[in-house]
Amino acid sequence: MDELAILFLHYGPLNMAAQDHFQRLIRLHPRDLVIPIAYQMNHSAIPGTVDVARLDSDYGWPIVDPYSECDKIYYRWFLSPKRPSARRYIFFEYDILPNCTAQNFYRDVWNSDVAAADIVDLKTEPDWWAARWHGDTHDGLLNFGMGLRPLAGIFWSHAALNRVAQARRMPNAWCEFRAGTLANHLGFRPAVIPGAIQTMHWPPTTFRDTSGARWFHPVKNVYARPHRFRQPLRTAISTSP
C-alpha cells in the first residue's frame, strides 16, 4: 500500500492552469501517487486519466450534475477494483495551486481520518444553504449534519474514505454536505487544517498572495510571477461552494 494518493480531478478542455498544477504535483511528490481522474472527458486529457464515466459500473453513485456531485467522481474511482491503494487520499481539483508538498500542507492533520479547510456543523449553523440543496436531502441523517468545505483539498484516511464511499446514501445532497455528514454519521470526526481557510476557499474574489509555501484554491490561471489580486466586495461572502 502506498503512503499517499492525490486524486487530480480535471475537466476538458485541458487548460494551462491544470497542466501547470499537475506538473507541480508530480515534481513535489516523486514518491507518491498522483492520479488524474475525470468524468465524461470529451476533450484532451492528461495522459493516463481515469474517466470514471467509462468504468463498468457507477458503483452506486449515479451522477446527474458533476459540479454539485463531484465527490461521487472520487467515490467511483475508489470503489473501482483496479485502483491502487494508499494510506491517505486527497481530493485534489485542477484549480488548486500547490506551492509545497502535501506532507507539509497537511502536517498537522496527517494522522486524522478526515480533514478540511473548514467544517460546518449544522448544530451551530442550521441555515447553511448546502444542507437545503434540492429540499430534503439529508436521508434521515440531519442530526449528523456537517459540511466539509471546500471539497477541493479534503484529506482522507483509507478507512474513512472506504466507509464513506461504500455508504451510498444522500444521493441528492450537495457534495460538501454529503461528504461531511456521512463521515460524521460513520463515527469519523473531521479536523480543520490549521490556517488552510486563508488560502483554500471560495470565491476567488478575496485577497490572495500566491507566493507562500502553501496550497491555494481556486487559481484558474497561470501567472508569470507570484500574483496578488483583489476585487472589490460590497457584501460579506460565504467560503462555499
NUNU-294586 format. One record per residue (C-alpha): x, y, z; residue in three letters. Coordinates in steps of 0.2 Angstrom, whole numbers, plus 5000, padded with zeros to 4 digits. Example, Ala and Ser with C-alpha at 12.3 -4.5 7.8 and 13.67 -1.06 7.14 Angstrom:
506249785039ALA
506849955036SER
This chain:
500050005000MET
500750174995ASP
500850315008GLU
499850444998LEU
498750454983ALA
498250634976ILE
496750624965LEU
496950754952PHE
495150794946LEU
495150894930HIS
493950944916TYR
494050974897GLY
494651064888PRO
496351054897LEU
496951224901ASN
498651294906MET
498251304924ALA
497851124925ALA
499351064916GLN
500451184927ASP
499751124943HIS
499850944938PHE
501650954934GLN
502051044950ARG
501250904960LEU
502250774950ILE
503850874954ARG
503450894973LEU
502850714975HIS
504150594967PRO
503750454979ARG
501850474980ASP
500450434968LEU
499750574958VAL
498250504948ILE
497250614936PRO
495450574935ILE
493950654926ALA
492150624922TYR
491550624904GLN
493150694897MET
492750734879ASN
494250844876HIS
496150824878SER
496550754895ALA
498150724905ILE
498950554899PRO
498350414910GLY
496750494915THR
495450384923VAL
493750434916ASP
492550364929VAL
491150384917ALA
491950244907ARG
492150124921LEU
491049964920ASP
489850024934SER
489350184943ASP
489650094960TYR
488050154967GLY
488450334964TRP
487450404949PRO
487950574943ILE
486750704936VAL
487750864939ASP
489650834941PRO
489851014948TYR
488650984963SER
489050804964GLU
490950804961CYS
491350694977ASP
490450554968LYS
491850554955ILE
493150514968TYR
492050384976TYR
491850294960ARG
493650294957TRP
493950224975PHE
492750084973LEU
493450034956SER
494349864959PRO
495849904949LYS
496350064958ARG
497950074968PRO
497850084987SER
498550214999ALA
498550255017ARG
497950435014ARG
497050515000TYR
496750694994ILE
495350764984PHE
496350874973PHE
495450994960GLU
496451064945TYR
496251244951ASP
497251204967ILE
498951284965LEU
500251184976PRO
501751284982ASN
502351144994CYS
502150964997THR
500650885004ALA
501650825019GLN
502051005023ASN
500251075020PHE
499350935030TYR
500750905043ARG
499550955057ASP
498150835052VAL
499250695044TRP
498650565056ASN
496750625055SER
495450525047ASP
494650675038VAL
495250855037ALA
494651005028ALA
495051195027ALA
493351225035ASP
491951125044ILE
490151175045VAL
489151105060ASP
487351115057LEU
487051125076LYS
487851295076THR
487451345058GLU
485751265054PRO
485351385040ASP
486951335029TRP
486251345011TRP
487051175006ALA
486051075018ALA
484451135010ARG
485051094992TRP
483551024982HIS
482551024998GLY
482550865009ASP
484250795005THR
484950735022HIS
484250555020ASP
483750545039GLY
485450605044LEU
485150785049LEU
485650755067ASN
487450715060PHE
487350865048GLY
489050935044MET
489951015029GLY
491751005023LEU
492251155013ARG
492851175000PRO
492850994993LEU
494451034984ALA
495850984996GLY
494950865008ILE
496050745016PHE
495550565020TRP
496250415028SER
495950245019HIS
494750185032ALA
493750345032ALA
493650355013LEU
493250175012ASN
491750185024ARG
491050345016VAL
491250284998ALA
490350125002GLN
488950215012ALA
487950264996ARG
486750375005ARG
486150555002MET
486250544983PRO
485450714980ASN
486450814993ALA
487750944989TRP
489450864988CYS
490150955003GLU
488650925014PHE
488650735009ARG
490450715012ALA
490450795029GLY
488850715035THR
489250535030LEU
490950555038ALA
490150615054ASN
488750485054HIS
490050345052LEU
491050405068GLY
492450505060PHE
492750675067ARG
493350795054PRO
494850905058ALA
495151085052VAL
496851105043ILE
497551245053PRO
497651405043GLY
497051325027ALA
495551435026ILE
496651585022GLN
497151515005THR
495851375002MET
494151445000HIS
492851514988TRP
492551634979PRO
494151694970PRO
493751874973THR
494651884990THR
496351944993PHE
497651814988ARG
499551814988ASP
500151654980THR
502051674984SER
501951575000GLY
502351395003ALA
500551345004ARG
499151274993TRP
497951404985PHE
496151374979HIS
495451424967PRO
496851484955VAL
496251464937LYS
497651554928ASN
499551534926VAL
500451694931TYR
502251734927ALA
502651784945ARG
501851774962PRO
500251864960HIS
499151974971ARG
497452024966PHE
495852094975ARG
494152134968GLN
493052254977PRO
491752174988LEU
490152264994ARG
489452125005THR
490151985016ALA
490451825006ILE
490251635010SER
491851525009THR
490751405000SER
490451324987PRO
